[in-house]
Amino acid sequence: MGSARWWWNYALNLCNETYKETGKGLSRVALNKVLPKLKKEEETAWLKECYSQVLQSTTLNLTKAFKNFFDKRAKYPRFKSYHGKQSCQYPQNCEVVDKGVKVPQVGVIKASIHRLFEGQLKTVTITKTPTGKYYASLLFDTEQETPEVVQRVKVTGIDLGLKDFCITYNGEKTSKYANPRHLKKHEKNLARKQAKLARKKKGSFSREKARKLVARVHERISNARQDFLHKLSRKIVDDNQVVVVENLNVKGMVRNHNLAKAISDVGWGMFVNFLAYKLEQKGGLLVEIDRFFPSSKTCSNCLYQMSEMSLDIREWTCPSCGTHHDRDENAAKNIRAEGIRQLSVLGTRTAAEGGEVRPKGGRKSILRHSPVSSEAPTSA
Ligand SMILES: [Zn+2]
């Protein structure tokens, strides 16, 4: 892990410096060519001790990070710290053995394996959390093909909120799912432990101990959040074949300070990712509709559009048809209808029209965009 981290930082720095000089970055091949040279130099000869494919995986992940940045899916790649999460990746030649995982050069690492898969073991990623726990994530190729045709399609629209985590509408009824506020529950505890950590002398043993306690609270919050998001996305995907969400710009909204903490806490981006891959597994479809679609200020009954609708208005009555709306419920209905409209534009018929859906392969769907640039949180 140390070697992988060092190489990530070295390669990232090399990309930055090269860009400054030439205006161009470095490709994966170009970066990998640097490795043999480093191994020959006396100062960095210790890189030889690291399994070479681990370093090449690091190169691959760095170039992926750059691609995500240029595609505006992620921030600029950052240097990795010794104190953060550590990881290394074996792209092949690993094996699950009795009570452990066997990786090249290191040998058998004792592990409790939660469940077994049929199929070929591909990538093994080993991580160490800041609290000192080790995890291995195993990627298997099961040679299962993505299910092609789904019949009797149920479509649900989801409005992501703050008061409630989300509101769903499936054509018959709306359901509200409360926001668990993981951070809030642990806030006092976290503040107390952070204050304690700040008082400890740098480099001391007790500081390291205090740092671990803080890291443990963070870990607990993130585990609780993921657990909630996994269970909710599982339930929604089990009940539906098509899920429509708004393509939210979480980053832009987090810039609004009043909302920042609450939004970072709810983990919308992660939720949409969980929905996407779970739907893909069963041949369903995630439809992301444009974030400029006025889902909140359009009447779902008569399509009358209000000119303004500030965030604090929770209920309203349509001046055109007189329907009384719950803000989020109305938005979920509009989102669902817009998703169905977009699918029919693409020639995909849904249950609402008595047809079936033929998804074109999960996340690569042309309907799915990544959140980019900015939008004022008050408008939609
Ligand atoms: Zn109306």
Residues whose N, C-alpha, C, O or C-beta is under 5 A from the ligand:
A	BS01	ZN	C299 N301 C302 L303 Y304 C318 S320 C321 G322 T323
